[in-house]
């Protein structure tokens, strides 16, 4: 079964993003199509 995986990154979001996403962890769901996101070290949202 072929599997594709894609990721996008925003421009750096600054300290506002760090206040909302306070822990250095990835967030995911367990639905059929798995979505996940995390904040990078340079404050970009990776999705």
C-alpha angles and dihedrals in degrees: 000000000000116000126197125197124190132178133192130194130205125219112272107294099200130218095323089073091048090055091054097041098043100168128064095236137112119248121215141167128220100226121124092270104048115220122189138171141179140173114254123224090260091052098258119142108236114201 
